[in-house]
């Protein structure tokens, strides 16, 4: 008799958590949603107006403005600073933070803290 122990799919759990949160928060043109997506290699941030269905600004570790990060957490902090500068330049100072179902820890926290330090309020 074989006993199979199945582990929960972490990404499926994250997607379920993200969908639950998306039902509760939404971005507007006055207060857009700062969305974070984290892959194994890169991190992406977008300012989204959910009413109009448009992305107002974006930044990621694939941008040319990201300078030689020491590690992925440092890269996330640079992305946070970059999205904040782009948002403030477009006149969006107050946002709603959407961590995308990820825990507020590590790269997600580094991005959020850097965005706050560079002028975003959430």
LODO-138510 format. One record per atom (N, C-alpha, C): z, x, y; atom name; residue number from 0; residue in three letters. Coordinates in steps of 0.1 Angstrom, whole numbers, plus 5000, padded with zeros to 4 digits. Each point is the difference from the previous one (the first is absolute). Example, Ala and Ser with C-alpha at 12.3 -4.5 7.8 and 13.67 -1.06 7.14 Angstrom:
residues 2
+------+------+-------+-------+-----+--------+
:   up : east : north : atome : num : residu :
+------+------+-------+-------+-----+--------+
: 5078 : 5132 :  4943 :     N :   0 :    ALA :
: 5000 : 4991 :  5012 :    CA :   0 :    ALA :
: 5000 : 5009 :  5012 :     C :   0 :    ALA :
: 4993 : 4996 :  5011 :     N :   1 :    SER :
: 5000 : 5009 :  5011 :    CA :   1 :    SER :
: 5008 : 4992 :  5011 :     C :   1 :    SER :
+------+------+-------+-------+-----+--------+
***
This chain:
residues 122
+------+------+-------+-------+-----+--------+
:   up : east : north : atome : num : residu :
+------+------+-------+-------+-----+--------+
: 5000 : 5008 :  4988 :     N :   0 :    UNK :
: 5000 : 4992 :  5012 :    CA :   0 :    UNK :
: 5000 : 5009 :  5012 :     C :   0 :    UNK :
: 4990 : 4998 :  5009 :     N :   1 :    UNK :
: 4999 : 5007 :  5013 :    CA :   1 :    UNK :
: 5006 : 4992 :  5011 :     C :   1 :    UNK :
: 5009 : 5006 :  5008 :     N :   2 :    UNK :
: 5005 : 4994 :  5012 :    CA :   2 :    UNK :
: 4994 : 5007 :  5012 :     C :   2 :    UNK :
: 4993 : 4991 :  5008 :     N :   3 :    UNK :
: 4993 : 5005 :  5012 :    CA :   3 :    UNK :
: 5009 : 4997 :  5012 :     C :   3 :    UNK :
: 5003 : 5010 :  5008 :     N :   4 :    UNK :
: 5008 : 4998 :  5012 :    CA :   4 :    UNK :
: 4990 : 5001 :  5012 :     C :   4 :    UNK :
: 4998 : 4989 :  5007 :     N :   5 :    UNK :
: 4990 : 5000 :  5011 :    CA :   5 :    UNK :
: 5007 : 5001 :  5013 :     C :   5 :    UNK :
: 4995 : 5010 :  5008 :     N :   6 :    UNK :
: 5006 : 5002 :  5013 :    CA :   6 :    UNK :
: 4993 : 4991 :  5010 :     C :   6 :    UNK :
: 5007 : 4995 :  5010 :     N :   7 :    UNK :
: 4993 : 4992 :  5010 :    CA :   7 :    UNK :
: 4990 : 5009 :  5008 :     C :   7 :    UNK :
: 4988 : 4994 :  5004 :     N :   8 :    UNK :
: 4990 : 5006 :  5007 :    CA :   8 :    UNK :
: 5005 : 5001 :  5015 :     C :   8 :    UNK :
: 5002 : 5012 :  5005 :     N :   9 :    UNK :
: 5006 : 5002 :  5013 :    CA :   9 :    UNK :
: 4991 : 4994 :  5011 :     C :   9 :    UNK :
: 4987 : 5003 :  4998 :     N :  10 :    UNK :
: 4990 : 4995 :  5011 :    CA :  10 :    UNK :
: 5000 : 4985 :  5000 :     C :  10 :    UNK :
: 5000 : 4994 :  4988 :     N :  11 :    UNK :
: 4999 : 4985 :  5000 :    CA :  11 :    UNK :
: 5013 : 4994 :  5006 :     C :  11 :    UNK :
: 5011 : 5006 :  4998 :     N :  12 :    UNK :
: 5013 : 4996 :  5006 :    CA :  12 :    UNK :
: 4999 : 5002 :  5015 :     C :  12 :    UNK :
: 4995 : 5011 :  5005 :     N :  13 :    UNK :
: 4998 : 5002 :  5014 :    CA :  13 :    UNK :
: 4991 : 4990 :  5006 :     C :  13 :    UNK :
: 4989 : 4997 :  4994 :     N :  14 :    UNK :
: 4991 : 4990 :  5005 :    CA :  14 :    UNK :
: 5006 : 4986 :  5001 :     C :  14 :    UNK :
: 5008 : 4996 :  4990 :     N :  15 :    UNK :
: 5007 : 4988 :  5000 :    CA :  15 :    UNK :
: 5010 : 4999 :  5012 :     C :  15 :    UNK :
: 5007 : 5012 :  5002 :     N :  16 :    UNK :
: 5010 : 5001 :  5011 :    CA :  16 :    UNK :
: 4992 : 4999 :  5014 :     C :  16 :    UNK :
: 4989 : 5007 :  5001 :     N :  17 :    UNK :
: 4992 : 5000 :  5012 :    CA :  17 :    UNK :
: 4995 : 4986 :  5003 :     C :  17 :    UNK :
: 4995 : 4992 :  4990 :     N :  18 :    UNK :
: 4995 : 4987 :  5002 :    CA :  18 :    UNK :
: 5011 : 4991 :  5005 :     C :  18 :    UNK :
: 5012 : 5002 :  4995 :     N :  19 :    UNK :
: 5012 : 4991 :  5004 :    CA :  19 :    UNK :
: 5003 : 5003 :  5014 :     C :  19 :    UNK :
: 5000 : 5013 :  5004 :     N :  20 :    UNK :
: 5003 : 5003 :  5014 :    CA :  20 :    UNK :
: 4989 : 4995 :  5010 :     C :  20 :    UNK :
: 4987 : 5001 :  4995 :     N :  21 :    UNK :
: 4989 : 4996 :  5009 :    CA :  21 :    UNK :
: 5000 : 4985 :  5003 :     C :  21 :    UNK :
: 5007 : 4992 :  4991 :     N :  22 :    UNK :
: 5002 : 4986 :  5003 :    CA :  22 :    UNK :
: 5009 : 4998 :  5011 :     C :  22 :    UNK :
: 5009 : 5009 :  5003 :     N :  23 :    UNK :
: 5010 : 4999 :  5010 :    CA :  23 :    UNK :
: 4997 : 5006 :  5014 :     C :  23 :    UNK :
: 4992 : 5011 :  4999 :     N :  24 :    UNK :
: 4996 : 5007 :  5013 :    CA :  24 :    UNK :
: 4986 : 4999 :  5003 :     C :  24 :    UNK :
: 4996 : 5001 :  5013 :     N :  25 :    UNK :
: 4986 : 4999 :  5004 :    CA :  25 :    UNK :
: 4999 : 5007 :  5013 :     C :  25 :    UNK :
: 4989 : 5006 :  5003 :     N :  26 :    UNK :
: 4997 : 5007 :  5012 :    CA :  26 :    UNK :
: 4992 : 4992 :  5010 :     C :  26 :    UNK :
: 5003 : 5001 :  5013 :     N :  27 :    UNK :
: 4992 : 4993 :  5010 :    CA :  27 :    UNK :
: 4994 : 5011 :  5009 :     C :  27 :    UNK :
: 4992 : 4995 :  5010 :     N :  28 :    UNK :
: 4994 : 5010 :  5009 :    CA :  28 :    UNK :
: 5011 : 5006 :  5009 :     C :  28 :    UNK :
: 5010 : 4992 :  5003 :     N :  29 :    UNK :
: 5011 : 5005 :  5008 :    CA :  29 :    UNK :
: 5010 : 5009 :  4992 :     C :  29 :    UNK :
: 5002 : 4997 :  4987 :     N :  30 :    UNK :
: 5009 : 5007 :  4992 :    CA :  30 :    UNK :
: 4993 : 5002 :  4986 :     C :  30 :    UNK :
: 4991 : 5010 :  4999 :     N :  31 :    UNK :
: 4993 : 5002 :  4988 :    CA :  31 :    UNK :
: 5009 : 5006 :  4988 :     C :  31 :    UNK :
: 4994 : 4999 :  4988 :     N :  32 :    UNK :
: 5007 : 5004 :  4988 :    CA :  32 :    UNK :
: 4996 : 5015 :  4997 :     C :  32 :    UNK :
: 5010 : 5008 :  4999 :     N :  33 :    UNK :
: 4998 : 5014 :  4996 :    CA :  33 :    UNK :
: 5001 : 5001 :  4985 :     C :  33 :    UNK :
: 4988 : 5000 :  4993 :     N :  34 :    UNK :
: 5000 : 5000 :  4986 :    CA :  34 :    UNK :
: 4999 : 5015 :  4995 :     C :  34 :    UNK :
: 5007 : 5002 :  4989 :     N :  35 :    UNK :
: 5000 : 5014 :  4993 :    CA :  35 :    UNK :
: 4995 : 4998 :  4986 :     C :  35 :    UNK :
: 4990 : 5009 :  4996 :     N :  36 :    UNK :
: 4996 : 5001 :  4986 :    CA :  36 :    UNK :
: 5002 : 5015 :  4996 :     C :  36 :    UNK :
: 5005 : 5002 :  4989 :     N :  37 :    UNK :
: 5004 : 5013 :  4995 :    CA :  37 :    UNK :
: 4993 : 5002 :  4986 :     C :  37 :    UNK :
: 4991 : 5010 :  4999 :     N :  38 :    UNK :
: 4994 : 5004 :  4988 :    CA :  38 :    UNK :
: 5007 : 5013 :  4995 :     C :  38 :    UNK :
: 4997 : 5005 :  4989 :     N :  39 :    UNK :
: 5006 : 5012 :  4995 :    CA :  39 :    UNK :
: 4997 : 5012 :  5009 :     C :  39 :    UNK :
: 4988 : 5000 :  5006 :     N :  40 :    UNK :
: 4996 : 5011 :  5008 :    CA :  40 :    UNK :
: 5001 : 4998 :  5015 :     C :  40 :    UNK :
: 4997 : 4988 :  5005 :     N :  41 :    UNK :
: 4999 : 4997 :  5014 :    CA :  41 :    UNK :
: 5009 : 4988 :  5004 :     C :  41 :    UNK :
: 5001 : 4999 :  5013 :     N :  42 :    UNK :
: 5007 : 4988 :  5006 :    CA :  42 :    UNK :
: 4992 : 4995 :  5011 :     C :  42 :    UNK :
: 5000 : 4986 :  5001 :     N :  43 :    UNK :
: 4991 : 4994 :  5010 :    CA :  43 :    UNK :
: 5009 : 4990 :  5008 :     C :  43 :    UNK :
: 4997 : 4999 :  5013 :     N :  44 :    UNK :
: 5008 : 4990 :  5009 :    CA :  44 :    UNK :
: 4989 : 4993 :  5008 :     C :  44 :    UNK :
: 5002 : 4987 :  5001 :     N :  45 :    UNK :
: 4991 : 4991 :  5008 :    CA :  45 :    UNK :
: 5009 : 4991 :  5009 :     C :  45 :    UNK :
: 4995 : 4998 :  5012 :     N :  46 :    UNK :
: 5005 : 4989 :  5009 :    CA :  46 :    UNK :
: 4991 : 4988 :  4998 :     C :  46 :    UNK :
: 5005 : 4989 :  4995 :     N :  47 :    UNK :
: 4992 : 4988 :  4997 :    CA :  47 :    UNK :
: 5004 : 4988 :  5008 :     C :  47 :    UNK :
: 4990 : 4993 :  5005 :     N :  48 :    UNK :
: 5002 : 4987 :  5006 :    CA :  48 :    UNK :
: 4996 : 4990 :  4990 :     C :  48 :    UNK :
: 5009 : 4993 :  4993 :     N :  49 :    UNK :
: 4998 : 4991 :  4989 :    CA :  49 :    UNK :
: 4993 : 4987 :  5005 :     C :  49 :    UNK :
: 5003 : 4996 :  5013 :     N :  50 :    UNK :
: 4994 : 4988 :  5005 :    CA :  50 :    UNK :
: 4985 : 5001 :  5001 :     C :  50 :    UNK :
: 4995 : 5011 :  5006 :     N :  51 :    UNK :
: 4986 : 5003 :  5001 :    CA :  51 :    UNK :
: 4994 : 5006 :  4988 :     C :  51 :    UNK :
: 5009 : 5006 :  4991 :     N :  52 :    UNK :
: 4995 : 5007 :  4988 :    CA :  52 :    UNK :
: 4993 : 5013 :  5003 :     C :  52 :    UNK :
: 5005 : 5007 :  5010 :     N :  53 :    UNK :
: 4994 : 5013 :  5003 :    CA :  53 :    UNK :
: 5010 : 5012 :  5000 :     C :  53 :    UNK :
: 4995 : 5012 :  4998 :     N :  54 :    UNK :
: 5008 : 5012 :  5001 :    CA :  54 :    UNK :
: 4999 : 5005 :  5014 :     C :  54 :    UNK :
: 5011 : 5002 :  5007 :     N :  55 :    UNK :
: 5000 : 5004 :  5013 :    CA :  55 :    UNK :
: 5000 : 5015 :  5002 :     C :  55 :    UNK :
: 5006 : 5007 :  4990 :     N :  56 :    UNK :
: 5001 : 5015 :  5000 :    CA :  56 :    UNK :
: 5003 : 5004 :  4986 :     C :  56 :    UNK :
: 4996 : 5013 :  4997 :     N :  57 :    UNK :
: 5004 : 5005 :  4986 :    CA :  57 :    UNK :
: 5001 : 5015 :  5001 :     C :  57 :    UNK :
: 5007 : 5005 :  4990 :     N :  58 :    UNK :
: 5002 : 5014 :  4998 :    CA :  58 :    UNK :
: 5003 : 5003 :  4986 :     C :  58 :    UNK :
: 4996 : 5012 :  4995 :     N :  59 :    UNK :
: 5003 : 5004 :  4986 :    CA :  59 :    UNK :
: 5000 : 5015 :  4999 :     C :  59 :    UNK :
: 5004 : 5005 :  4989 :     N :  60 :    UNK :
: 5001 : 5014 :  4998 :    CA :  60 :    UNK :
: 4985 : 5006 :  4998 :     C :  60 :    UNK :
: 4990 : 4991 :  5000 :     N :  61 :    UNK :
: 4987 : 5005 :  4999 :    CA :  61 :    UNK :
: 4994 : 5002 :  5014 :     C :  61 :    UNK :
: 5007 : 4996 :  5011 :     N :  62 :    UNK :
: 4995 : 5003 :  5013 :    CA :  62 :    UNK :
: 5000 : 5015 :  5003 :     C :  62 :    UNK :
: 4990 : 5003 :  5009 :     N :  63 :    UNK :
: 4999 : 5014 :  5004 :    CA :  63 :    UNK :
: 5012 : 5005 :  5009 :     C :  63 :    UNK :
: 5007 : 4990 :  5006 :     N :  64 :    UNK :
: 5011 : 5004 :  5009 :    CA :  64 :    UNK :
: 5013 : 5004 :  4993 :     C :  64 :    UNK :
: 5000 : 4998 :  4987 :     N :  65 :    UNK :
: 5012 : 5005 :  4992 :    CA :  65 :    UNK :
: 4999 : 5014 :  4997 :     C :  65 :    UNK :
: 5010 : 5008 :  5005 :     N :  66 :    UNK :
: 4999 : 5015 :  4999 :    CA :  66 :    UNK :
: 5008 : 5005 :  4988 :     C :  66 :    UNK :
: 4994 : 5007 :  4991 :     N :  67 :    UNK :
: 5007 : 5007 :  4989 :    CA :  67 :    UNK :
: 5014 : 4996 :  4997 :     C :  67 :    UNK :
: 5002 : 4989 :  4993 :     N :  68 :    UNK :
: 5014 : 4996 :  4997 :    CA :  68 :    UNK :
: 5006 : 5009 :  4989 :     C :  68 :    UNK :
: 5013 : 5002 :  5001 :     N :  69 :    UNK :
: 5007 : 5008 :  4990 :    CA :  69 :    UNK :
: 5001 : 4993 :  4987 :     C :  69 :    UNK :
: 5002 : 4987 :  5001 :     N :  70 :    UNK :
: 5002 : 4991 :  4988 :    CA :  70 :    UNK :
: 4995 : 4986 :  5004 :     C :  70 :    UNK :
: 5001 : 4991 :  4990 :     N :  71 :    UNK :
: 4996 : 4986 :  5003 :    CA :  71 :    UNK :
: 5008 : 4993 :  5010 :     C :  71 :    UNK :
: 5013 : 5003 :  5000 :     N :  72 :    UNK :
: 5009 : 4993 :  5010 :    CA :  72 :    UNK :
: 4997 : 5005 :  5014 :     C :  72 :    UNK :
: 4997 : 5012 :  5002 :     N :  73 :    UNK :
: 4996 : 5005 :  5013 :    CA :  73 :    UNK :
: 4987 : 4994 :  5004 :     C :  73 :    UNK :
: 4991 : 4998 :  4991 :     N :  74 :    UNK :
: 4987 : 4994 :  5003 :    CA :  74 :    UNK :
: 5002 : 4985 :  5004 :     C :  74 :    UNK :
: 5009 : 4993 :  4993 :     N :  75 :    UNK :
: 5003 : 4986 :  5004 :    CA :  75 :    UNK :
: 5006 : 5000 :  5014 :     C :  75 :    UNK :
: 5009 : 5009 :  5003 :     N :  76 :    UNK :
: 5005 : 5001 :  5014 :    CA :  76 :    UNK :
: 4989 : 5002 :  5010 :     C :  76 :    UNK :
: 4991 : 5008 :  4997 :     N :  77 :    UNK :
: 4989 : 5002 :  5010 :    CA :  77 :    UNK :
: 4991 : 4987 :  5001 :     C :  77 :    UNK :
: 4998 : 4993 :  4989 :     N :  78 :    UNK :
: 4993 : 4987 :  5001 :    CA :  78 :    UNK :
: 5008 : 4990 :  5008 :     C :  78 :    UNK :
: 5013 : 5000 :  4999 :     N :  79 :    UNK :
: 5008 : 4991 :  5008 :    CA :  79 :    UNK :
: 4999 : 5003 :  5015 :     C :  79 :    UNK :
: 5000 : 5013 :  5003 :     N :  80 :    UNK :
: 4999 : 5004 :  5014 :    CA :  80 :    UNK :
: 4986 : 4996 :  5005 :     C :  80 :    UNK :
: 4990 : 5002 :  4992 :     N :  81 :    UNK :
: 4986 : 4997 :  5004 :    CA :  81 :    UNK :
: 4997 : 4985 :  5002 :     C :  81 :    UNK :
: 5005 : 4992 :  4991 :     N :  82 :    UNK :
: 4998 : 4985 :  5002 :    CA :  82 :    UNK :
: 5008 : 4995 :  5012 :     C :  82 :    UNK :
: 5012 : 5006 :  5002 :     N :  83 :    UNK :
: 5007 : 4996 :  5012 :    CA :  83 :    UNK :
: 4993 : 5004 :  5013 :     C :  83 :    UNK :
: 4994 : 5012 :  5001 :     N :  84 :    UNK :
: 4993 : 5004 :  5012 :    CA :  84 :    UNK :
: 4988 : 4991 :  5002 :     C :  84 :    UNK :
: 4993 : 4996 :  4989 :     N :  85 :    UNK :
: 4988 : 4992 :  5001 :    CA :  85 :    UNK :
: 5004 : 4986 :  5004 :     C :  85 :    UNK :
: 5011 : 4995 :  4995 :     N :  86 :    UNK :
: 5005 : 4986 :  5003 :    CA :  86 :    UNK :
: 5004 : 4999 :  5015 :     C :  86 :    UNK :
: 5008 : 5010 :  5004 :     N :  87 :    UNK :
: 5004 : 5000 :  5014 :    CA :  87 :    UNK :
: 4988 : 5001 :  5010 :     C :  87 :    UNK :
: 4990 : 5008 :  4996 :     N :  88 :    UNK :
: 4988 : 5002 :  5008 :    CA :  88 :    UNK :
: 4993 : 4987 :  5001 :     C :  88 :    UNK :
: 5000 : 4991 :  4990 :     N :  89 :    UNK :
: 4994 : 4987 :  5000 :    CA :  89 :    UNK :
: 5008 : 4989 :  5006 :     C :  89 :    UNK :
: 5013 : 5004 :  5004 :     N :  90 :    UNK :
: 5008 : 4990 :  5006 :    CA :  90 :    UNK :
: 5009 : 4992 :  4991 :     C :  90 :    UNK :
: 5002 : 5005 :  4987 :     N :  91 :    UNK :
: 5008 : 4993 :  4990 :    CA :  91 :    UNK :
: 5013 : 5009 :  4998 :     C :  91 :    UNK :
: 5011 : 4995 :  5007 :     N :  92 :    UNK :
: 5012 : 5008 :  4999 :    CA :  92 :    UNK :
: 5010 : 4994 :  4990 :     C :  92 :    UNK :
: 5000 : 4987 :  4998 :     N :  93 :    UNK :
: 5009 : 4993 :  4991 :    CA :  93 :    UNK :
: 4992 : 4995 :  4988 :     C :  93 :    UNK :
: 5005 : 5004 :  4988 :     N :  94 :    UNK :
: 4993 : 4996 :  4987 :    CA :  94 :    UNK :
: 5009 : 4995 :  4990 :     C :  94 :    UNK :
: 4995 : 4994 :  4990 :     N :  95 :    UNK :
: 5008 : 4996 :  4988 :    CA :  95 :    UNK :
: 4997 : 5010 :  4989 :     C :  95 :    UNK :
: 5010 : 5006 :  4994 :     N :  96 :    UNK :
: 4998 : 5010 :  4990 :    CA :  96 :    UNK :
: 4999 : 4993 :  4986 :     C :  96 :    UNK :
: 4988 : 5003 :  4993 :     N :  97 :    UNK :
: 4998 : 4995 :  4987 :    CA :  97 :    UNK :
: 4999 : 5012 :  4991 :     C :  97 :    UNK :
: 5010 : 5003 :  4992 :     N :  98 :    UNK :
: 5001 : 5012 :  4991 :    CA :  98 :    UNK :
: 4991 : 4998 :  4988 :     C :  98 :    UNK :
: 4993 : 4989 :  4998 :     N :  99 :    UNK :
: 4991 : 4999 :  4989 :    CA :  99 :    UNK :
: 5006 : 4998 :  4987 :     C :  99 :    UNK :
: 5013 : 4996 :  4999 :     N : 100 :    UNK :
: 5007 : 4999 :  4987 :    CA : 100 :    UNK :
: 5006 : 5012 :  4995 :     C : 100 :    UNK :
: 4998 : 5011 :  5008 :     N : 101 :    UNK :
: 5006 : 5013 :  4996 :    CA : 101 :    UNK :
: 5015 : 5000 :  5005 :     C : 101 :    UNK :
: 5008 : 5008 :  4994 :     N : 102 :    UNK :
: 5014 : 5002 :  5004 :    CA : 102 :    UNK :
: 5000 : 5008 :  5013 :     C : 102 :    UNK :
: 5009 : 4997 :  5009 :     N : 103 :    UNK :
: 5001 : 5007 :  5013 :    CA : 103 :    UNK :
: 5007 : 5014 :  4997 :     C : 103 :    UNK :
: 4992 : 5009 :  4995 :     N : 104 :    UNK :
: 5005 : 5013 :  4996 :    CA : 104 :    UNK :
: 4989 : 5010 :  5000 :     C : 104 :    UNK :
: 5003 : 5013 :  5002 :     N : 105 :    UNK :
: 4989 : 5010 :  4998 :    CA : 105 :    UNK :
: 4989 : 4999 :  5010 :     C : 105 :    UNK :
: 4988 : 4999 :  4995 :     N : 106 :    UNK :
: 4988 : 5000 :  5009 :    CA : 106 :    UNK :
: 4999 : 4988 :  5009 :     C : 106 :    UNK :
: 5004 : 4988 :  4995 :     N : 107 :    UNK :
: 5000 : 4988 :  5008 :    CA : 107 :    UNK :
: 5010 : 5001 :  5011 :     C : 107 :    UNK :
: 5012 : 5005 :  4997 :     N : 108 :    UNK :
: 5010 : 5001 :  5011 :    CA : 108 :    UNK :
: 4996 : 5011 :  5010 :     C : 108 :    UNK :
: 4994 : 5011 :  4995 :     N : 109 :    UNK :
: 4995 : 5010 :  5010 :    CA : 109 :    UNK :
: 4990 : 4995 :  5009 :     C : 109 :    UNK :
: 4991 : 4992 :  4995 :     N : 110 :    UNK :
: 4989 : 4994 :  5009 :    CA : 110 :    UNK :
: 5007 : 4991 :  5010 :     C : 110 :    UNK :
: 5009 : 4991 :  4996 :     N : 111 :    UNK :
: 5006 : 4991 :  5009 :    CA : 111 :    UNK :
: 5008 : 5007 :  5011 :     C : 111 :    UNK :
: 5008 : 5010 :  4996 :     N : 112 :    UNK :
: 5008 : 5007 :  5010 :    CA : 112 :    UNK :
: 4992 : 5007 :  5010 :     C : 112 :    UNK :
: 4989 : 5007 :  4995 :     N : 113 :    UNK :
: 4991 : 5007 :  5009 :    CA : 113 :    UNK :
: 4993 : 4990 :  5010 :     C : 113 :    UNK :
: 4997 : 4988 :  4995 :     N : 114 :    UNK :
: 4993 : 4990 :  5008 :    CA : 114 :    UNK :
: 5010 : 4995 :  5011 :     C : 114 :    UNK :
: 5013 : 4998 :  4996 :     N : 115 :    UNK :
: 5010 : 4997 :  5010 :    CA : 115 :    UNK :
: 5002 : 5010 :  5011 :     C : 115 :    UNK :
: 5001 : 5013 :  4995 :     N : 116 :    UNK :
: 5002 : 5011 :  5010 :    CA : 116 :    UNK :
: 4988 : 5001 :  5010 :     C : 116 :    UNK :
: 4988 : 4996 :  4996 :     N : 117 :    UNK :
: 4989 : 5001 :  5009 :    CA : 117 :    UNK :
: 4996 : 4987 :  5007 :     C : 117 :    UNK :
: 5010 : 4991 :  5001 :     N : 118 :    UNK :
: 4998 : 4989 :  5009 :    CA : 118 :    UNK :
: 4999 : 4986 :  4994 :     C : 118 :    UNK :
: 4999 : 4998 :  4987 :     N : 119 :    UNK :
: 4999 : 4987 :  4995 :    CA : 119 :    UNK :
: 5014 : 4994 :  4998 :     C : 119 :    UNK :
: 5001 : 4987 :  5002 :     N : 120 :    UNK :
: 5013 : 4993 :  4999 :    CA : 120 :    UNK :
: 4999 : 4990 :  4988 :     C : 120 :    UNK :
: 5009 : 5002 :  4990 :     N : 121 :    UNK :
: 5001 : 4990 :  4990 :    CA : 121 :    UNK :
: 5014 : 5001 :  4993 :     C : 121 :    UNK :
+------+------+-------+-------+-----+--------+
***
